[in-house]
Amino acid sequence: MWNGKMKAVTLSYDDGVTQDIRLIELLDRYGLRATFNLNPDRQRAQDIFSKPPITVRHLTMEELPGVYAQHEVAGHTCSHLHLEQADEATVREEIARCRDTLAQRFGREITGMAYPYGTYTDRVVEIAREEGMRYARTCIQTETFAVPTDLMRLPTTCRHANPRLLELARAFVDSEPETPQLFFLWGHSYEFDQFETWPLIEEFCRIVSGREDIFYGTNSEVLLDRP
């Protein structure tokens, strides 16, 4: 349980883009907590990419501490490569340098990550563990509220683009579980601009927030700090 509560909500968002600023304002308004997975080598103002109909800009390294001060940051490798296609030395360097760069920038230990593209192998998982990662998120959507047992192959409840998002949110809020349950949401905040779905994520926040029977935490608070 979390502080005596049987239910918890956490969010995980990738890539460190400027839309995270608006998302964090929304989360703070509703009292929700999230983990943001960053790529130090791509956190540059000139590092932009197109997701029609918008152009996406990464936040700079200088901007990061102010933006994410009240939330958790985690690794996403330095350059967002396919880890399962890289040699072992590259995998280790990408995870370790990302960890060390973020730890130095934020002055806090980095204990988790999200696999770029959600892809990995058993050896990638072992290297991540050897480099101090205590959890690593995949892109798997279970559409359930089961608390994950394999934290290094961490599934989620769903992505925010899942058509069942609000249905699942309402079911979670209405549930009265006898065992711990977790709603784990993930995505990319630029998609709210790309698909004009800011009202959708705000409706999710409205549904799940402000409940006395729900604990709201970052990924590490929900996964690692649970008594």
LINHU-V419952 format. One record per helix or strand of 2 or more residues. SS is the DSSP state (hx for helix, st for strand). FROM is the first residue (numbers start at 1). LEN is the number of residues. Records with the same first field share a line. If there is no record, write none. Layout:
BEGIN
SS = FROM-LEN / FROM-LEN
END
This chain:
BEGIN
st = 7-8 / 34-5 / 48-4 / 54-5 / 72-4 / 112-3 / 135-7 / 154-3 / 158-2 / 181-7 / 214-3
hx = 19-12 / 40-3 / 61-7 / 83-3 / 88-19 / 116-3 / 122-9 / 151-3 / 165-10 / 190-5 / 198-11 / 219-5
END
